[in-house]
Every structure is written in structure tokens, then in C-alpha cells.
Amino acid sequence: MINDLLYQVALTLIPNIGCVQAKTLIEHYGNAEAVFKAKKKELSSIENIGLIRAANIKAFEDFSEAENEIKFIEKYKIQPLFITDKSYPQRLLNCYDPPALLYYRGNADLNASKIISIIGTRNNTDYGKHATEKLVNELKDMNVLIVSGLAFGIDAIAHKSALQNELETVAVLAHGLHTIYPQQHKTLAKEITQQGGLLTEFRNGEKPDKHNFPKRNRIVAGMADATVVIETAIKGGSMITAELANNYNRDVFAVPGKITDPKSAGCNYLIQNNKAVLFTDAKELMESLGWQSKKINKQQQRELFIELSDDEKIIIHILKEKNTTHIDEINIRSNLSSSSVAAAILNLELQNVIAGLPGKMYKIL
């Protein structure tokens, strides 16, 4: 296991091998060790790898930094999550650029059935604070995992509100787990690890440099079912996160504000340009995502009179475990091709066995 981790960490250290290339290599070879043992000619023939990257892989010999990272992981009881691990946030796998390796301290399930990202300005108004607290409070009975970025303002309010409402919350960081940024949130971070977790793709010693925050934001956007933008100016990290969420085919909601308030200009822009749904309350959000708590009646009797294919039975088994399930989760857990899943879902809908809901969710009728 340690040997596997050594190669996994080392893969993230190879020059010019980013997340997209790492994903391609793992899809091709199955594990990190096989990448290092592959022949240069074979590596260079892989799409998006080429001769230069293949040469970089074969030239990599200094595993000391990876060894030091493993010592840090063991000392502070950090959970490394490689892209092939079951505990890795599976929603990220449907993004084109998921981190090859994540570092995690916490106890929350990163594959919870319901995950919402809440983001916004660092300089919030009372209106933004109230909107955030109201949203989280309305979600308290839905067992939702709240994700944000531990920044000042809306992020911190979202985390604190989740803790107060006994909801799990995960803070995605733009630096290694050797520190906390901003420092004023050390106590908050400690509380989060006890009722959620801290998650990052950055190794021990990596500082919260400016270019790390957009990378952090893509995780915030990609690991959630939907992103809610509370308050934001027309430019800034929240707008980047909203754009990423749209690119990842995730639902985006935005809280409208006064047209004269620059801190709501970004939210108003997203709504005006159909990049976000106007957010008013959690009930509408839950309805949009298909999260209403409704009992499923007579599903077993219905199946007695319908002959299901093997693929359809797999999907029904997945849907039985929850009231509603996102299409991404169905694709991942079924181990079927996307075309097979689409065909099976269509047949089940035509037979009135399942129903499609807004937000690409499905449920058994």
C-alpha cells in the first residue's frame, strides 16, 4: 500500500503532467506504478502525452519528496485519496480535470447523497449573512453536506451555520494541510474536522498562492450537486466557481440583490444571463434537485409485473437505496457504459418504473 502511495504522490510531481494528463495515464494503465514502468515509446503514443511528457516520466528518479509527503501523511493521520479509490469524491470524476490525488482530514462522507456548495464574497453584507444562515437552516433536516472554501465572509458563515445546525461541512483549501489560511480560522478548521473535514490537492508545504485558488474553486464546484452563490461582485473567485460549475454541468443558483449594490452585481449578472437560477429559498432548490422527501409506494409489486433486463435491474438496485439519485452516481456505481445507462433509463421511464426529475435526478415511482 505504501508503495502504491509512493507512486501516486510521485505522479503529481512529474513536470508537465497535470490533472488531465494524470487522469489519461491512469485510465490507460490502471495505476500509478504502471505509468512509471511503462516504456517511453508507449507513453509517447498516448493522446495528450507525447514525447516531452513521456521523457519527463522516464527521467523521474528522485522519490524523496514523495517519501517525505508520506511521512507527513502518516504523522498527522491524513487520508490520501487517489483518483481510483472508492472514497475519492466520485462526482469529480465527471469533470475533465479532477485532481489525481487529494489529501483529507475529517470524517464526512465525500460521496454523500446530497452535497451543496455555498460561496460568496469575503466582504458580505448583513443581507448575505442572513441569506446564508437561512439557507443552511432550511437544509438541516435534509442531511446535506455543505461545502465551501474556508475564506472570510460567506464561506465562513456557511461553515459555521452548518456546524450550528449539526450538518457536516467540508472546507476545500488552496494550500497544504500543514497550515490554515486565513490563520484566524484555525479554530473553525479544527471544529470542521470534527464535523466534516478539510480537503486539498496541495501537498505539505504548499502555500496559499494566488494561482491555487482557482484550482481550489474547481473542486468546490465539481464535488457538489449544486452551487449557491450568495453575494459576489461582477469579478472574483465566486464568479469563477460559478462558471466552473456550469462547465461541469452542475446546477447553479444565485441570490438576487439590489441593482445598486456592487456586492450583488455578480449574482444579478448570473441570473440575467441564464447562468444561474434565481434563488429564493431552500424548498425551491430541493424541488429543483429532486430532493423532496416522498415515500415510494408499491415499487416491489410493480416489479413483479415487469420483466427487467440485467442493466435495468442494476439501476433499480441503485435507486432503491435512496429516494433520488443523480445520473452521475448511477453512471459511476453501475459500471455500465453511459450509452447502456441511457438506454436502460429510457426503457424504465417508458415503463413508468422510474421518473426523471430536475437536476438530472431519478427516482423509482
Helices and strands as residue ranges (DSSP letters): H 2-11, H 19-29, H 32-37, H 40-44, H 50-59, H 64-75, E 79-82, G 90-94, E 101-106, E 115-119, H 126-139, E 145-148, H 154-164, E 169-172, G 183-185, H 186-194, E 196-200, H 212-222, E 226-229, H 237-247, E 251-254, G 262-264, H 265-272, E 277-278, H 282-289, H 299-304, H 310-320, E 325-326, H 327-334, H 338-350, E 354-357, E 361-364
